[in-house]
Every structure is written in structure tokens, then in C-alpha cells.
Amino acid sequence: MSTKEMAYTLIDSLTESQLGAVIGILKELSGIHFYDEVDPDEIDLKMIAEAEADDSQPEPIEEYAKRLGIDYDNL
């Protein structure tokens, strides 16, 4: 049995409460952080609408740096 298979077998045998503790440990070990999903507020909705209405094209970083007077090639 592979390590992953053993992990799956152990996980299947845990209670919801135990799984919560294991998830907390795995998050710390992995460095991955999950955030609770929240409903957008009025400001979020306004920014989303503005972004959806924006039909401009993204500017290449080299051009943006040049506009700011930064020599991108020497960063």
C-alpha cells in the first residue's frame, strides 16, 4: 500500500472533528492558507462592475516601467 493510499484509508476512518484537526495540521505543513468565502459588499460590487466594463488591454511590464522612468532591463 502506498503512502497516499494509507493516508486515504486513515482519513476515511476519522470523524468530522478529527478531520478538522488534521486539516489544520496539513495547512500549517503545506503553507497553503484558505480563506472563508464572503459575499461581496457594496465597494466590492462597484469594483467588479468597473473591472467588467474596462475593455482596455493590459500593458506590458516593460512599457509600464519605461513610463515610470525605470530601466527594466537592469532590475
C-alpha contacts under 8 A as a table, 3 or more apart, distances in Angstrom:
res1	aa1	res2	aa2	distance
1	M	5	E	6.05
1	M	6	M	6.50
2	S	5	E	5.11
2	S	6	M	6.25
3	T	6	M	5.09
3	T	7	A	6.20
4	K	7	A	5.01
4	K	8	Y	6.20
5	E	8	Y	5.08
5	E	9	T	6.17
6	M	9	T	5.08
6	M	10	L	6.17
7	A	10	L	5.13
7	A	11	I	6.03
8	Y	11	I	5.03
8	Y	12	D	6.08
9	T	12	D	5.23
9	T	13	S	6.60
10	L	13	S	5.28
10	L	14	L	6.71
11	I	14	L	5.36
11	I	19	L	7.16
14	L	17	S	7.97
14	L	18	Q	5.74
14	L	19	L	6.08
15	T	18	Q	5.12
15	T	19	L	6.11
16	E	19	L	4.99
16	E	20	G	6.26
17	S	20	G	5.17
17	S	21	A	6.68
18	Q	21	A	5.20
18	Q	22	V	6.31
19	L	22	V	4.97
19	L	23	I	6.02
20	G	23	I	5.14
20	G	24	G	6.32
21	A	24	G	5.13
21	A	25	I	6.43
22	V	25	I	5.10
22	V	26	L	6.12
23	I	26	L	5.01
23	I	27	K	6.02
24	G	27	K	5.21
24	G	28	E	6.45
25	I	28	E	5.27
25	I	29	L	6.26
26	L	29	L	5.01
26	L	30	S	5.93
27	K	30	S	5.23
27	K	31	G	5.85
27	K	32	I	5.51
27	K	33	H	6.31
28	E	31	G	5.35
28	E	32	I	7.22
40	P	43	I	7.77
40	P	44	D	5.28
40	P	45	L	6.14
41	D	44	D	5.23
41	D	45	L	6.19
42	E	45	L	5.16
42	E	46	K	6.23
43	I	46	K	5.10
43	I	47	M	6.26
44	D	47	M	5.15
44	D	48	I	6.10
45	L	48	I	5.05
45	L	49	A	6.14
46	K	49	A	5.17
46	K	50	E	6.22
47	M	50	E	5.06
47	M	51	A	6.10
48	I	51	A	5.11
48	I	52	E	6.13
49	A	52	E	5.14
49	A	53	A	6.16
50	E	53	A	5.13
50	E	54	D	6.15
51	A	54	D	5.14
52	E	55	D	7.69
59	E	63	E	6.74
59	E	64	Y	6.53
60	P	63	E	5.47
60	P	64	Y	6.42
61	I	64	Y	4.98
61	I	65	A	6.04
62	E	65	A	5.20
62	E	66	K	6.21
62	E	72	Y	5.92
63	E	66	K	5.00
63	E	67	R	6.19
64	Y	67	R	5.10
64	Y	68	L	6.39
65	A	68	L	5.05
65	A	69	G	6.24
65	A	70	I	4.93
65	A	71	D	6.75
65	A	72	Y	5.99
66	K	69	G	4.92
66	K	70	I	5.34
66	K	71	D	6.41
66	K	72	Y	7.14
67	R	70	I	7.47
71	D	74	N	5.68
71	D	75	L	6.94
72	Y	75	L	5.47
